[in-house]
Amino acid sequence: MANQWEMLRTRAAAARGGRRESSAASSVRIVQAIDQCVASLRLYGAHHAMTAAAVSTSRATISGELRAAEVEVSVAGDILLTDGRPVPTRVAAVNKLLKRCHERDIGSIVFCRGFDDREFAALVGILTADPSDIKELGGPAVALSARGAERIRIMDDPGEEEEEEPEDGEDARRLYDLALRTVEESMEQARLGTLRSVGGVRTAARLLMGAILRDTSALLALTTIQRYDIYTFAHSVNVGILSLCLGAELGMTGQMLEMLGVGALLHDIGKTTVPKEILLKPAELSAEEFESIRAHPEEGARMLQKIPAIGAIPPLMAYEHHMTLDGGGYPERAPGYKISEPAQVVCVVDRYDAMTSVRPYRNAFPPDKALQHMSALAGQETDRRVTLALVGMLGIYPVGCCVRLNTNEIAVVVKRGIGDVRRPCVAVILDPDGARLTDSVEIDLGDPQIDGTHERRIVVGTVDAPTKGIDAAEILAQARAS
């Protein structure tokens, strides 16, 4: 068993390194192979022997260029990229593929290891079909999926509509709910033994990545505000969002960040094998019940390893996310075992979100207390750099957190403090006597010049927003609109 997971670690390392080894020449060969096949189909038609030969040859060429589990060809304006690296535009095939992608609203094409001639022919059919026909079918991604391609994926290009961002955090809430539904569906499929693809989870991870680049605070706030029952899968979505934000903070980009998101959203998939009565038991678990819980990392890794083209990183994250640096946690492993970097991120985030969520056997920790506790363990049970990066990213009082000030006013944190993490920007909601203000008052607690008539305000503790009749999401929306 130990050898199995060591092989998984080796594959994960190869996946990370393989992407760095991609060259401009390899990118050009991939694009030219697509172009040659498109030209053959247009010249001879879909059912001619010459077209079939071109499909086979081009598919073999692209397969030979895969340095990892998959390669992505994406569009960014007038630039074509493979795995985030620009392809030289002096090559005629590059500009022709760009034009075809723009005409059909294709944002990216992902080739997964093992794709066959039939799947590649389906892609070429999309690239040569009339753009209006593709639109009627529901877009290129739907059209390709309808043709039975599983190991080639298309991401639609939302075009100009993406620039019209919904107001008041609607975009973040929409993506949160989408991720919630996607994780729930995937886990239900895993429970039934019918999970065959994580394409929906991968799409959710990419959409979340884009939202994080636009406005990190909106999604981070939802991880603080949204508190559902454990079986609505909000914990997995919170861990996914927090991991993506933290991964970006640590310098992860592109495919590595995407794989972190996929692995984080599915890190607890092994819990689908644990009876619900054990997961929800409001008392101490028996030794037998605890062993059932302890088995979920290995069960989750096994499930994910069976998914075609998922790569090695998400299964490894599922396997390692309950390990600690000091050798504790579970599953047991040999002395000197090194936890992978993506799993280190999820270890930290999983612990934080679990502490700040209501569990069947205890109440939630306030965010500030949870972060203080985790800071004390940094370098012992969790990676110090990753843990302190989480604290720096969230601040002691995360966005969306309800706090009490030294003036006895109640406020909601609306922005992370600049410099001093103990002094965020807040919107005061209740006055010192507990009366609701007609209009909230936004104050930067880190600015010494904000108020010359009162003592300087500081946060003295956190407050449970619902008990005060405060809708933190509404306050945040008002703050963004002002």
C-alpha positions in Angstrom: 0.0 0.0 0.0 2.8 2.4 0.9 4.4 1.9 -2.6 1.0 2.7 -4.2 0.9 6.2 -2.7 4.6 6.8 -3.3 4.0 6.2 -7.0 1.1 8.6 -6.8 3.4 11.2 -5.3 5.9 10.6 -8.1 3.2 11.1 -10.7 2.1 14.4 -9.0 5.7 15.7 -9.0 6.0 14.7 -12.7 2.8 16.5 -13.5 4.1 19.7 -11.9 7.5 19.4 -13.6 6.1 18.3 -16.9 4.3 21.5 -17.5 7.4 23.5 -17.0 9.2 21.4 -19.6 6.7 22.4 -22.4 8.4 24.3 -25.2 7.4 26.7 -27.9 8.2 24.1 -30.5 5.9 21.6 -28.9 3.1 24.1 -28.8 3.5 24.9 -32.5 3.4 21.2 -33.4 0.1 20.8 -31.5 -1.5 23.7 -33.3 -0.2 22.7 -36.7 -1.6 19.1 -36.1 -5.0 20.6 -35.5 -4.8 22.8 -38.6 -3.7 20.0 -40.8 -6.7 17.9 -39.8 -9.1 20.8 -40.2 -7.7 21.4 -43.7 -8.2 17.7 -44.6 -11.8 17.6 -43.4 -12.6 20.7 -45.4 -11.0 19.3 -48.5 -12.2 15.7 -48.5 -15.2 15.7 -46.1 -15.8 13.9 -42.8 -16.1 10.4 -44.2 -13.2 10.2 -46.6 -10.2 7.8 -46.0 -7.8 10.7 -46.3 -9.6 12.6 -43.5 -9.5 9.5 -41.3 -5.8 9.2 -41.9 -5.3 12.8 -41.1 -7.3 12.5 -37.8 -5.2 9.5 -36.8 -1.9 11.2 -37.6 -2.8 14.5 -36.0 -4.1 12.7 -32.9 -0.9 10.8 -32.6 1.2 14.0 -32.9 -0.7 15.8 -30.1 -0.7 12.7 -27.9 3.1 12.6 -28.3 3.4 16.2 -27.2 1.6 15.6 -23.9 4.2 16.1 -21.1 1.6 15.6 -18.3 -1.9 14.3 -17.9 -3.3 17.0 -20.1 -2.5 20.1 -22.2 -4.6 23.2 -22.6 -4.8 25.4 -25.7 -6.5 28.6 -24.7 -7.5 32.0 -26.2 -6.6 35.3 -24.6 -7.7 38.1 -27.0 -5.4 37.8 -30.0 -3.0 35.4 -28.3 -3.1 31.7 -28.3 -1.5 29.9 -25.3 -0.7 26.3 -24.4 -0.7 25.7 -20.7 -0.4 29.5 -20.2 2.5 30.1 -22.5 2.0 32.1 -25.7 2.4 30.3 -29.1 4.4 32.3 -31.7 1.9 34.2 -33.9 4.2 34.1 -36.9 3.0 30.6 -37.5 0.0 30.7 -39.9 -1.8 27.8 -38.2 -1.9 29.8 -34.9 -3.9 32.7 -36.4 -6.2 30.4 -38.2 -7.0 28.5 -35.0 -7.5 31.8 -33.2 -10.0 32.9 -35.8 -12.0 29.6 -35.6 -12.1 29.8 -31.8 -13.3 33.4 -31.8 -16.0 32.6 -34.4 -17.3 29.7 -32.2 -16.9 31.4 -28.8 -14.3 28.8 -27.7 -12.2 29.9 -24.7 -10.0 26.8 -24.4 -9.5 23.2 -25.6 -8.1 20.7 -23.2 -6.6 17.4 -24.4 -6.4 14.7 -21.8 -4.0 11.8 -22.0 -5.6 8.8 -23.8 -8.0 10.7 -26.1 -8.8 8.7 -29.2 -9.4 9.3 -33.0 -13.2 9.4 -32.5 -12.9 12.2 -29.9 -10.4 14.2 -31.9 -12.6 13.9 -35.0 -15.5 15.3 -32.9 -13.3 18.3 -32.0 -12.3 18.9 -35.6 -16.0 18.7 -36.5 -16.7 21.5 -34.0 -13.9 23.6 -35.4 -15.3 23.3 -39.0 -19.0 23.5 -38.3 -21.0 26.6 -39.0 -20.7 28.9 -35.9 -24.5 29.5 -35.9 -25.1 25.7 -35.8 -22.8 25.4 -32.8 -24.6 28.2 -31.1 -28.0 26.5 -31.7 -26.7 23.3 -30.1 -25.9 25.2 -26.9 -22.3 26.3 -27.5 -19.1 24.4 -28.4 -18.7 22.7 -25.0 -22.2 21.2 -25.1 -21.8 20.3 -28.8 -18.5 18.5 -28.2 -19.9 16.6 -25.2 -22.9 15.6 -27.2 -20.6 14.0 -29.8 -19.3 11.7 -27.0 -15.9 13.3 -26.3 -14.8 12.7 -22.7 -11.1 13.2 -22.9 -11.2 16.4 -24.9 -13.0 19.3 -23.3 -13.9 22.8 -24.5 -14.5 25.7 -22.3 -16.8 28.3 -23.8 -15.6 31.8 -24.1 -18.2 34.0 -22.4 -17.0 37.0 -24.4 -18.1 40.5 -23.6 -20.9 39.3 -21.2 -18.2 38.3 -18.7 -17.2 41.9 -18.4 -20.7 42.9 -17.2 -20.1 41.8 -13.6 -23.2 41.5 -11.5 -23.5 44.0 -8.7 -23.6 43.5 -4.9 -21.7 40.2 -4.9 -24.3 38.4 -7.1 -21.5 36.9 -9.2 -19.8 35.4 -6.1 -23.1 34.1 -4.7 -24.0 32.5 -8.1 -20.6 30.8 -8.3 -20.8 29.6 -4.7 -24.2 28.0 -5.4 -23.0 26.5 -8.7 -20.0 24.9 -6.9 -22.3 23.7 -4.1 -24.5 21.9 -6.6 -21.6 20.5 -8.6 -19.9 19.1 -5.5 -23.2 17.6 -4.2 -23.8 15.9 -7.6 -20.3 14.5 -7.8 -20.5 13.1 -4.2 -23.9 11.6 -4.9 -22.4 9.9 -8.0 -19.4 8.7 -5.9 -21.8 7.3 -3.3 -23.6 5.4 -6.0 -20.4 4.3 -7.7 -21.2 6.1 -10.9 -18.7 8.9 -10.8 -16.8 8.8 -14.1 -15.8 12.4 -14.7 -14.9 15.5 -12.8 -15.5 17.8 -15.7 -18.1 19.8 -13.8 -15.9 20.2 -10.8 -13.0 21.3 -13.0 -15.3 23.9 -14.6 -16.4 25.1 -11.2 -12.8 25.4 -10.1 -12.0 27.5 -13.2 -14.9 29.8 -12.7 -13.9 30.3 -9.1 -10.4 31.1 -10.2 -11.6 33.8 -12.5 -13.8 35.3 -9.8 -10.9 35.3 -7.4 -8.8 37.2 -9.8 -11.6 39.8 -10.1 -12.6 40.1 -6.5 -11.1 37.8 -3.8 -13.0 39.5 -1.0 -16.4 38.6 -2.3 -15.8 34.9 -2.3 -13.9 34.9 0.9 -16.7 36.7 2.6 -19.1 33.9 1.6 -16.9 31.3 3.3 -17.5 33.2 6.5 -21.2 33.9 6.0 -22.5 30.7 4.4 -23.0 28.2 7.2 -25.2 25.2 6.1 -25.7 21.7 7.5 -22.7 19.5 6.8 -24.7 17.5 4.2 -25.2 20.5 2.0 -21.5 20.2 1.2 -20.7 23.8 2.0 -17.6 22.7 3.8 -16.1 21.3 0.6 -17.0 24.5 -1.3 -15.5 26.7 1.5 -12.3 24.6 1.4 -12.2 24.9 -2.4 -12.5 28.7 -2.4 -10.1 29.2 0.5 -7.6 26.9 -1.1 -7.7 28.7 -4.4 -7.3 32.0 -2.7 -4.5 30.7 -0.6 -2.8 29.0 -3.5 -2.8 32.2 -5.5 -1.4 34.0 -2.5 1.4 31.5 -2.4 2.2 32.0 -6.1 0.4 29.1 -7.7 -1.0 29.8 -11.2 -2.6 28.1 -14.2 -3.0 24.3 -14.3 -1.4 23.8 -10.9 -3.9 26.2 -9.3 -6.8 24.6 -11.1 -5.8 21.1 -9.9 -5.5 22.5 -6.4 -9.1 23.7 -6.8 -10.4 20.4 -8.1 -8.6 18.5 -5.3 -9.8 20.9 -2.6 -13.5 20.7 -3.8 -13.3 16.9 -3.7 -10.9 16.4 -0.7 -13.7 14.8 1.4 -15.2 12.6 -1.3 -14.1 9.5 0.6 -16.7 10.5 3.3 -19.4 9.2 0.9 -18.4 5.7 2.2 -19.0 6.7 5.8 -22.6 6.1 7.1 -24.4 9.4 7.7 -25.3 8.5 11.3 -21.6 8.4 12.1 -20.8 11.7 10.4 -23.7 13.4 12.2 -23.3 11.7 15.6 -23.6 14.4 18.3 -21.5 12.5 20.8 -18.1 10.9 21.1 -17.4 8.2 18.4 -16.6 4.6 19.3 -13.3 3.2 18.3 -14.9 1.3 15.4 -16.8 4.5 14.3 -13.6 6.5 14.4 -11.8 3.9 12.2 -14.5 4.4 9.7 -13.8 8.1 9.6 -10.1 7.6 9.4 -10.5 5.5 6.3 -12.0 8.3 4.2 -8.7 9.8 2.9 -7.6 6.4 1.4 -11.1 5.7 0.1 -11.3 9.2 -1.5 -7.9 8.7 -3.2 -8.9 5.4 -4.6 -12.1 6.9 -6.0 -10.3 9.8 -7.7 -7.6 7.6 -9.1 -10.2 5.8 -11.2 -11.3 9.0 -12.9 -9.8 9.3 -16.4 -7.4 12.2 -17.0 -7.8 13.6 -13.4 -4.0 13.4 -12.9 -2.2 12.6 -9.7 -2.6 15.8 -7.7 -6.3 15.6 -6.6 -6.0 11.9 -5.4 -2.9 12.8 -3.5 -4.6 15.7 -1.8 -7.5 13.5 -0.8 -5.0 11.0 0.7 -2.9 13.5 2.6 -5.3 16.2 3.8 -5.5 14.8 7.4 -1.7 14.3 7.9 0.3 16.6 10.1 3.9 17.7 9.8 4.9 16.1 13.1 4.0 12.6 11.8 0.5 12.6 13.3 -2.9 12.5 11.7 -4.0 9.8 9.3 -3.4 7.6 7.3 -0.2 6.3 8.9 2.9 6.6 6.8 6.6 5.9 7.0 9.0 8.3 9.0 10.2 11.2 6.9 7.2 11.2 4.6 6.8 14.6 2.9 3.3 16.0 2.5 2.8 17.5 -1.0 2.4 21.3 -1.2 -1.2 21.2 -2.5 -2.1 18.9 0.4 -0.4 21.3 2.8 -2.7 24.0 1.6 -5.8 21.9 2.1 -4.6 20.6 5.5 -4.5 24.2 6.8 -7.8 25.3 5.1 -9.7 22.2 6.0 -8.8 22.6 9.7 -9.7 26.3 9.7 -13.1 25.8 8.1 -13.9 22.8 10.3 -13.1 24.9 13.4 -15.3 27.8 12.3 -18.3 25.6 11.3 -21.0 24.3 13.5 -20.5 20.5 14.0 -22.9 18.0 15.5 -20.8 17.7 18.7 -19.8 21.3 19.2 -20.4 25.0 18.4 -18.3 26.9 15.9 -15.1 28.7 17.0 -15.1 32.4 16.3 -12.7 33.1 13.3 -10.3 35.1 15.4 -10.0 32.3 18.0 -9.5 29.7 15.3 -6.8 31.7 13.5 -5.0 32.3 16.8 -5.1 28.6 17.6 -3.8 27.7 14.2 -1.0 30.3 14.4 0.2 28.6 17.6 0.5 25.3 15.8 2.2 26.7 12.7 5.4 24.8 12.1 4.4 21.9 14.3 1.3 20.3 12.9 0.8 22.5 9.8 3.3 24.2 7.5 4.4 27.5 8.9 4.5 29.4 5.7 1.1 28.2 4.5 -0.5 28.8 7.9 0.8 32.3 8.3 -0.2 33.1 4.7 -3.8 32.1 5.5 -3.8 34.4 8.5 -2.3 37.2 6.5 -4.9 36.6 3.7 -7.9 36.6 6.0 -6.8 38.9 8.7 -7.6 38.2 12.3 -11.2 39.2 11.6 -12.2 37.9 8.1 -14.5 39.8 5.8 -18.1 39.1 6.7 -17.2 38.6 10.4 -19.5 40.4 12.9 -17.5 42.1 15.7 -18.0 44.2 18.8 -15.9 47.4 19.2 -14.5 48.9 22.4 -17.3 51.5 22.2 -19.9 48.6 22.5 -20.9 49.2 18.9 -21.6 46.2 16.7 -20.1 46.1 13.2 -19.5 43.9 10.2 -16.0 43.6 8.7 -16.2 44.8 5.0 -12.5 44.9 4.0 -9.2 43.5 5.2 -7.1 45.9 7.1 -4.1 47.3 5.4 -1.0 46.5 7.5 -2.4 45.7 10.9 -4.6 42.6 10.5 -6.2 43.4 13.9 -7.7 46.7 12.5 -10.0 45.9 9.5 -12.5 48.2 7.8 -15.9 47.8 9.3 -19.5 49.0 8.8 -21.0 49.9 12.2 -24.6 48.6 12.4 -25.7 48.9 16.0 -25.0 51.9 18.3 -23.6 51.4 21.9 -27.1 50.9 23.2 -27.9 48.1 20.7 -30.1 50.3 18.5 -30.0 49.7 14.7 -28.5 52.6 12.8 -30.6 54.0 9.9 -27.5 53.9 7.7 -24.4 51.9 8.5 -21.2 53.9 9.1 -18.0 52.6 7.4 -14.8 53.1 9.4 -11.2 52.1 8.7 -10.0 51.0 12.1 -6.4 51.2 10.9 -6.6 55.0 10.1 -5.6 57.1 13.2 -7.2 60.2 11.7 -10.7 58.9 11.2 -12.3 60.2 14.4 -11.2 63.1 16.5 -14.2 63.2 18.8 -14.3 59.7 20.1 -11.7 57.3 21.5 -10.1 55.3 18.8 -12.2 52.2 18.0 -10.7 48.8 18.2 -12.2 45.3 17.9 -12.6 43.6 21.3 -14.3 40.4 20.1 -16.6 38.6 17.7 -20.4 38.4 17.7 -22.8 35.8 16.2 -24.5 37.9 13.6 -27.9 36.1 13.5 -28.4 36.5 17.3 -28.2 40.3 16.7 -30.6 40.2 13.7 -27.7 41.1 11.3 -27.6 39.9 7.7 -23.9 40.1 7.0 -24.4 39.4 3.3 -26.8 42.4 3.0 -24.3 44.7 4.8 -21.5 43.6 2.5 -23.7 44.2 -0.6 -24.5 47.7 0.7 -20.8 48.4 1.4 -19.8 47.4 -2.2 -22.6 49.6 -3.7 -21.6 52.7 -1.8 
